[in-house]
Amino acid sequence: MTTHQATVLLFDLALIVVVTRLFGSLATRFGQPAVIGEVAGGILLGPTLIGATLSETLFPTDVRPFLAALANLGVALFMFVVGLELDQGLVRGKLRVALSVSAGSMLLPLGLGMLLALYLFRHHPTGDRLGFILFMGAAMSVTAFPVLARILTDRGLHRGVIGGLALASAAIADVLAWSLLAVVVAMVSGAMQWQLVLTVPYLLVMFAFVRPVLRRLVGGERTPARTRFAVVLVGLLLSGALTEYFGLHFIFGAFLFGVVMPRGTLLREDILGPVEQVSMTLLLPVYFVVAGLKVDLSGIDAIGILDLSLILLVAVLSKFAGAFAGARLQGVGARDAAVLGTLMNTRGLTELVILTVGLQLGVLDTTLYSLMVVMALVTTGMAGPMLHLIGRKPASDPELDRATSVQ
């Protein structure tokens, strides 16, 4: 790295933190999750609003690889936190209803997303038609678990039956969506068969050996806090490196390492806190900007507007209708089912991660990637106003209690 590159890189990092924090604060003032403003800030610094010339001046081509490296590290830490927060206790006492809601909220978007992909492929052809179709189905199926948890907390729903059910349903749906995405990544990347075979013993080792070892190393008070943090950091990086080598993506390794981590107060204080501080303050904002630099809506024509309209229509209606139907089949009241359908529509940063993977694999072109980013922002931003329109109170609903009590 030259002196000039180092100077520009440090300036860019400072600019990124200021812009994303500013837009994140603005978003929260309007009752929106901060991630919407942060992603919008990243798009602002891209070619869509300030133009390609100024964007390239602020973020020169020779500096962008360094930003991309930091962004990848931020995504790895984010996926680790997502895996860590997928507590199995979420589904305790709610399994039947959660399975029904998650199945509906995934299968309908998956099917309609694949049908939409048949149309979109004509305007956005890639080398792998089947991979494109499956990827679009997976991208439509995801729910942003961390953003959903934040929305529930802000509205006082996280401790109620409806909040727990929404989190449990999102957790199950996301595990299924990530599994499907892993298949798509392996298929599109052309990973060697012998490498993919190693995934099976890797999973067995992670759950049968690594999890008990982690419980001893990071679960007790005798291990110094700094040592616990180092063990976790090394583990998630190695796990990500292995899945990348297997022909999958490093995000799956980081996610799985979070899943096998033991839960506890010490872990949250000594490990999760520092990870979230570094990730949320610096590394994820860098990721937002790196992603935003690839968004270019300036050249969208009438066909692009039609494509965006269809994407939004399928994304919103399929997710809502699927979750609503799944809840109603289990005896959940209409208003609570509508709340679940609205919450499951939240895609947020998780969707952005999936879309970036698709762009890296060549499954998405720049135009379709840009349209899908808009969809992620719209579906996340509409959650607050929709909940206000439905008029859900944080009080317990007897009908919902009955539906979740009989398992």
C-alpha positions as CSV (number, residue, x, y, z in Angstrom):
1,M,0.0,0.0,0.0
2,T,1.4,3.4,-1.0
3,T,1.3,6.5,1.1
4,H,-1.3,8.0,-1.2
5,Q,-3.5,4.8,-0.9
6,A,-3.2,4.8,2.9
7,T,-4.1,8.5,3.1
8,V,-7.2,8.0,0.9
9,L,-8.2,4.8,2.7
10,L,-8.2,6.5,6.1
11,F,-10.1,9.5,4.7
12,D,-12.6,7.2,3.2
13,L,-13.1,5.3,6.4
14,A,-13.8,8.6,8.3
15,L,-16.2,9.7,5.6
16,I,-18.0,6.4,5.6
17,V,-18.5,6.4,9.4
18,V,-19.8,10.0,9.4
19,V,-22.2,9.6,6.5
20,T,-23.7,6.2,7.6
21,R,-24.1,7.4,11.2
22,L,-25.8,10.6,10.0
23,F,-28.2,8.8,7.8
24,G,-28.8,6.1,10.3
25,S,-29.7,8.7,12.9
26,L,-32.1,10.3,10.4
27,A,-33.8,7.0,9.7
28,T,-34.4,6.4,13.4
29,R,-35.9,9.8,13.8
30,F,-38.5,8.8,11.2
31,G,-39.2,5.6,13.1
32,Q,-37.2,3.4,10.7
33,P,-34.4,0.9,11.5
34,A,-31.0,2.6,11.4
35,V,-29.8,0.0,8.7
36,I,-32.1,1.7,6.2
37,G,-30.5,5.0,6.6
38,E,-27.0,3.4,6.6
39,V,-27.6,1.6,3.4
40,A,-29.1,4.8,1.9
41,G,-26.0,6.6,2.9
42,G,-23.9,4.0,1.1
43,I,-26.0,4.4,-2.1
44,L,-25.6,8.2,-1.8
45,L,-21.9,7.8,-2.1
46,G,-22.3,5.7,-5.2
47,P,-22.9,6.7,-8.8
48,T,-26.7,6.9,-8.5
49,L,-26.9,10.3,-6.8
50,I,-23.5,11.9,-6.9
51,G,-22.4,10.5,-10.3
52,A,-19.7,8.1,-11.3
53,T,-17.0,10.7,-11.6
54,L,-17.3,12.1,-8.1
55,S,-17.8,8.6,-6.7
56,E,-14.6,7.3,-8.3
57,T,-12.8,10.4,-7.0
58,L,-13.9,9.8,-3.5
59,F,-13.3,6.0,-3.7
60,P,-10.5,5.4,-6.3
61,T,-10.3,2.1,-8.0
62,D,-6.9,1.2,-6.4
63,V,-8.4,1.8,-2.9
64,R,-11.6,-0.2,-3.3
65,P,-10.0,-3.6,-2.8
66,F,-8.9,-2.6,0.7
67,L,-12.4,-1.4,1.4
68,A,-13.8,-4.7,0.1
69,A,-11.5,-6.6,2.4
70,L,-12.7,-4.7,5.4
71,A,-16.3,-5.1,4.2
72,N,-15.9,-8.9,4.0
73,L,-14.6,-9.0,7.5
74,G,-17.6,-7.0,8.6
75,V,-20.0,-9.4,6.9
76,A,-18.2,-12.4,8.5
77,L,-18.7,-10.8,12.0
78,F,-22.3,-10.0,11.2
79,M,-23.1,-13.5,10.1
80,F,-21.4,-14.8,13.3
81,V,-23.7,-12.6,15.4
82,V,-26.8,-13.8,13.4
83,G,-25.9,-17.4,14.1
84,L,-25.2,-16.7,17.7
85,E,-28.6,-15.0,18.2
86,L,-30.5,-18.0,16.7
87,D,-31.3,-19.4,20.1
88,Q,-33.0,-22.8,20.0
89,G,-35.1,-21.6,22.9
90,L,-37.0,-19.3,20.6
91,V,-39.1,-22.2,19.2
92,R,-39.8,-23.8,22.5
93,G,-43.6,-24.0,22.9
94,K,-44.1,-22.4,19.5
95,L,-42.8,-25.1,17.2
96,R,-46.0,-26.0,15.4
97,V,-47.1,-22.5,14.6
98,A,-43.6,-21.3,13.9
99,L,-43.1,-24.1,11.4
100,S,-46.4,-23.3,9.7
101,V,-45.6,-19.5,9.5
102,S,-42.0,-20.1,8.3
103,A,-43.1,-22.7,5.7
104,G,-45.7,-20.3,4.3
105,S,-43.4,-17.3,4.4
106,M,-40.7,-19.2,2.5
107,L,-42.4,-21.6,0.1
108,L,-44.7,-19.0,-1.5
109,P,-42.0,-16.4,-2.1
110,L,-39.7,-19.2,-3.3
111,G,-42.2,-20.4,-5.8
112,L,-43.3,-17.0,-7.1
113,G,-39.7,-15.8,-7.0
114,M,-38.7,-18.6,-9.3
115,L,-41.6,-17.9,-11.6
116,L,-40.6,-14.2,-11.7
117,A,-37.0,-15.3,-12.5
118,L,-38.2,-16.9,-15.7
119,Y,-39.4,-13.5,-16.9
120,L,-36.5,-11.5,-15.5
121,F,-33.9,-13.8,-17.1
122,R,-34.9,-12.5,-20.5
123,H,-33.8,-9.0,-19.5
124,H,-30.9,-10.0,-17.2
125,P,-29.4,-13.2,-18.7
126,T,-26.5,-14.9,-16.9
127,G,-24.5,-18.0,-17.7
128,D,-26.5,-20.3,-15.4
129,R,-30.3,-20.2,-15.9
130,L,-31.1,-22.7,-13.3
131,G,-28.8,-21.1,-10.8
132,F,-30.4,-17.7,-11.5
133,I,-33.9,-19.1,-11.0
134,L,-33.0,-20.8,-7.7
135,F,-31.1,-17.7,-6.5
136,M,-34.1,-15.4,-7.1
137,G,-36.3,-17.8,-5.2
138,A,-33.9,-17.8,-2.2
139,A,-33.5,-14.1,-2.3
140,M,-37.3,-13.6,-2.1
141,S,-37.6,-16.0,0.8
142,V,-35.2,-14.5,3.3
143,T,-36.2,-12.5,6.5
144,A,-33.7,-10.2,8.2
145,F,-33.6,-11.8,11.7
146,P,-31.5,-9.0,13.4
147,V,-33.5,-6.2,11.9
148,L,-36.7,-8.0,12.9
149,A,-35.5,-8.3,16.5
150,R,-34.7,-4.6,16.6
151,I,-38.2,-3.7,15.3
152,L,-39.8,-5.9,17.9
153,T,-37.7,-4.3,20.7
154,D,-38.5,-0.8,19.6
155,R,-42.2,-1.5,19.6
156,G,-42.4,-3.4,22.8
157,L,-43.4,-6.7,21.2
158,H,-40.2,-8.7,21.8
159,R,-41.4,-10.1,25.2
160,G,-44.9,-11.0,24.0
161,V,-46.2,-14.1,22.3
162,I,-46.3,-12.4,18.9
163,G,-42.7,-11.3,19.2
164,G,-41.4,-14.7,20.2
165,L,-43.4,-16.3,17.4
166,A,-42.1,-13.9,14.8
167,L,-38.5,-14.5,15.9
168,A,-39.0,-18.3,15.9
169,S,-40.6,-18.3,12.5
170,A,-37.8,-16.0,11.1
171,A,-35.1,-18.2,12.6
172,I,-36.5,-21.3,10.9
173,A,-37.1,-19.6,7.6
174,D,-33.6,-18.1,7.5
175,V,-31.9,-21.5,8.2
176,L,-33.8,-23.0,5.3
177,A,-33.1,-20.0,3.0
178,W,-29.4,-20.1,3.9
179,S,-29.3,-23.8,3.2
180,L,-30.9,-23.2,-0.2
181,L,-28.4,-20.4,-1.0
182,A,-25.5,-22.7,-0.1
183,V,-26.7,-25.2,-2.7
184,V,-27.0,-22.4,-5.3
185,V,-23.5,-21.1,-4.5
186,A,-22.0,-24.6,-4.8
187,M,-23.8,-25.2,-8.1
188,V,-23.0,-21.8,-9.7
189,S,-19.4,-21.6,-8.5
190,G,-18.6,-25.0,-10.0
191,A,-17.0,-26.3,-6.8
192,M,-15.2,-29.6,-7.1
193,Q,-17.2,-32.6,-5.8
194,W,-14.5,-33.8,-3.5
195,Q,-14.4,-30.4,-1.8
196,L,-18.2,-30.4,-1.3
197,V,-18.1,-33.9,0.2
198,L,-15.9,-32.4,3.0
199,T,-18.8,-30.3,4.1
200,V,-20.4,-33.4,5.8
201,P,-17.5,-34.2,8.1
202,Y,-17.1,-30.5,8.7
203,L,-20.6,-30.2,10.0
204,L,-20.2,-33.3,12.2
205,V,-16.9,-31.9,13.7
206,M,-18.5,-28.5,14.4
207,F,-21.4,-29.9,16.3
208,A,-19.8,-33.0,17.9
209,F,-16.3,-31.7,18.7
210,V,-16.0,-27.9,18.3
211,R,-19.2,-27.1,20.3
212,P,-18.1,-29.0,23.5
213,V,-14.6,-27.6,23.3
214,L,-16.0,-24.1,23.0
215,R,-18.2,-24.6,26.0
216,R,-15.1,-25.4,28.1
217,L,-12.9,-22.7,26.6
218,V,-15.3,-19.7,26.6
219,G,-18.1,-20.8,28.9
220,G,-16.3,-20.5,32.2
221,E,-15.0,-17.7,34.4
222,R,-11.5,-19.2,34.6
223,T,-10.7,-18.3,31.0
224,P,-9.6,-14.6,30.7
225,A,-11.9,-12.4,28.7
226,R,-9.2,-11.6,26.2
227,T,-8.5,-15.3,25.6
228,R,-12.2,-16.0,25.1
229,F,-12.4,-13.3,22.5
230,A,-9.3,-14.5,20.7
231,V,-10.6,-18.1,20.6
232,V,-13.9,-17.0,19.1
233,L,-12.3,-14.7,16.6
234,V,-9.9,-17.4,15.4
235,G,-12.6,-19.9,15.3
236,L,-15.0,-17.9,13.1
237,L,-12.3,-16.9,10.7
238,L,-11.1,-20.5,10.3
239,S,-14.7,-21.7,9.9
240,G,-15.3,-19.1,7.2
241,A,-12.0,-20.0,5.4
242,L,-13.0,-23.7,5.4
243,T,-16.4,-23.1,3.8
244,E,-14.8,-20.8,1.2
245,Y,-12.4,-23.6,0.4
246,F,-15.2,-26.1,0.1
247,G,-16.7,-24.1,-2.7
248,L,-19.4,-22.4,-0.6
249,H,-19.0,-18.8,0.8
250,F,-17.2,-17.7,3.9
251,I,-20.5,-16.3,5.3
252,F,-21.8,-19.9,5.9
253,G,-18.8,-20.8,8.0
254,A,-19.1,-17.6,10.1
255,F,-22.8,-18.2,10.5
256,L,-22.4,-21.9,11.5
257,F,-19.7,-21.0,14.1
258,G,-22.2,-18.6,15.7
259,V,-24.8,-21.4,15.8
260,V,-22.5,-23.8,17.6
261,M,-21.3,-21.2,20.1
262,P,-22.5,-21.7,23.7
263,R,-24.9,-19.1,25.1
264,G,-24.4,-17.2,28.4
265,T,-24.0,-13.9,30.1
266,L,-20.2,-14.0,30.0
267,L,-20.2,-14.6,26.3
268,R,-22.5,-11.7,25.6
269,E,-20.4,-9.3,27.8
270,D,-16.9,-10.4,26.8
271,I,-17.4,-11.5,23.2
272,L,-20.6,-10.3,21.6
273,G,-20.2,-6.7,22.9
274,P,-16.8,-6.1,21.3
275,V,-17.7,-7.9,18.1
276,E,-20.8,-5.8,17.6
277,Q,-19.0,-2.5,18.5
278,V,-16.3,-3.0,15.8
279,S,-18.7,-4.5,13.3
280,M,-21.6,-2.0,13.6
281,T,-19.4,1.1,14.0
282,L,-16.9,0.6,11.3
283,L,-16.9,-2.6,9.3
284,L,-20.6,-2.9,8.4
285,P,-20.7,0.8,7.3
286,V,-17.8,0.0,5.0
287,Y,-19.9,-2.9,3.7
288,F,-22.9,-0.6,3.1
289,V,-20.7,1.8,1.0
290,V,-19.0,-1.0,-0.9
291,A,-22.5,-2.4,-1.7
292,G,-23.8,1.1,-2.5
293,L,-21.0,1.8,-5.0
294,K,-22.4,-1.1,-7.1
295,V,-25.9,0.3,-7.1
296,D,-26.6,2.5,-10.1
297,L,-30.2,3.5,-10.8
298,S,-29.4,6.4,-13.0
299,G,-29.9,4.5,-16.2
300,I,-33.2,2.7,-15.3
301,D,-35.6,2.8,-18.2
302,A,-39.3,1.8,-18.6
303,I,-38.4,-1.9,-18.6
304,G,-36.4,-1.4,-15.4
305,I,-39.3,0.3,-13.7
306,L,-41.6,-2.6,-14.8
307,D,-39.1,-5.1,-13.4
308,L,-38.9,-3.2,-10.1
309,S,-42.7,-3.1,-9.9
310,L,-42.9,-6.8,-10.4
311,I,-40.1,-7.5,-7.9
312,L,-41.8,-5.4,-5.3
313,L,-45.2,-7.0,-6.0
314,V,-44.0,-10.5,-5.7
315,A,-41.7,-9.8,-2.7
316,V,-44.4,-8.0,-0.6
317,L,-47.5,-10.0,-1.4
318,S,-45.9,-13.5,-1.4
319,K,-44.2,-13.0,1.9
320,F,-47.2,-11.5,3.6
321,A,-49.7,-14.0,2.1
322,G,-47.5,-17.0,2.9
323,A,-46.9,-16.0,6.6
324,F,-50.6,-14.9,7.0
325,A,-51.9,-18.2,5.6
326,G,-49.5,-20.3,7.7
327,A,-50.6,-18.5,10.8
328,R,-54.3,-18.7,10.1
329,L,-54.0,-22.5,9.4
330,Q,-52.8,-22.9,13.0
331,G,-55.7,-20.9,14.5
332,V,-54.0,-17.5,14.9
333,G,-56.3,-14.5,14.7
334,A,-56.5,-12.4,11.6
335,R,-54.9,-9.3,13.1
336,D,-52.0,-11.3,14.7
337,A,-51.5,-13.2,11.4
338,A,-51.3,-9.8,9.6
339,V,-48.7,-8.6,12.1
340,L,-46.7,-11.8,11.4
341,G,-47.0,-11.3,7.7
342,T,-45.7,-7.7,8.0
343,L,-42.8,-8.7,10.2
344,M,-41.7,-11.6,8.0
345,N,-41.5,-9.1,5.1
346,T,-38.5,-7.4,6.8
347,R,-35.4,-8.2,4.7
348,G,-32.9,-5.6,5.6
349,L,-29.1,-6.3,5.8
350,T,-29.6,-10.0,5.4
351,E,-31.0,-9.5,1.9
352,L,-28.1,-7.2,1.1
353,V,-25.6,-9.9,2.0
354,I,-27.4,-12.4,-0.2
355,L,-27.6,-10.0,-3.1
356,T,-23.8,-9.2,-2.8
357,V,-23.1,-13.0,-3.0
358,G,-25.2,-13.2,-6.2
359,L,-23.4,-10.2,-7.7
360,Q,-20.0,-11.8,-6.9
361,L,-21.1,-15.1,-8.4
362,G,-22.3,-13.4,-11.6
363,V,-25.9,-14.6,-11.0
364,L,-27.1,-10.9,-10.9
365,D,-26.1,-8.1,-13.2
366,T,-25.6,-4.6,-11.8
367,T,-29.0,-3.4,-12.9
368,L,-30.9,-6.3,-11.3
369,Y,-28.7,-6.1,-8.2
370,S,-29.7,-2.4,-7.9
371,L,-33.4,-3.2,-8.3
372,M,-33.2,-5.9,-5.6
373,V,-31.4,-3.5,-3.2
374,V,-34.4,-1.1,-3.6
375,M,-36.7,-4.0,-2.8
376,A,-34.8,-4.8,0.4
377,L,-35.1,-1.2,1.5
378,V,-38.8,-0.9,0.7
379,T,-39.8,-4.1,2.4
380,T,-37.9,-3.2,5.5
381,G,-39.1,0.4,5.6
382,M,-42.7,-0.5,5.2
383,A,-42.8,-2.7,8.4
384,G,-43.2,0.2,10.8
385,P,-46.0,2.0,8.9
386,M,-47.8,-1.3,8.3
387,L,-47.7,-2.2,12.0
388,H,-49.1,1.2,12.9
389,L,-51.9,0.7,10.3
390,I,-52.8,-2.7,11.7
391,G,-52.8,-1.2,15.2
392,R,-51.2,-4.1,17.0
393,K,-50.9,-3.5,20.8
394,P,-48.1,-5.1,22.8
395,A,-50.7,-6.8,25.0
396,S,-51.3,-10.6,24.9
397,D,-53.9,-12.0,22.6
398,P,-55.9,-14.9,24.1
399,E,-56.5,-16.4,20.6
400,L,-52.8,-16.3,19.9
401,D,-52.0,-17.8,23.3
402,R,-54.3,-20.7,22.6
403,A,-52.7,-21.3,19.2
404,T,-49.2,-21.5,20.6
405,S,-50.0,-23.4,23.8
406,V,-51.2,-26.5,22.0
407,Q,-48.1,-28.1,20.5
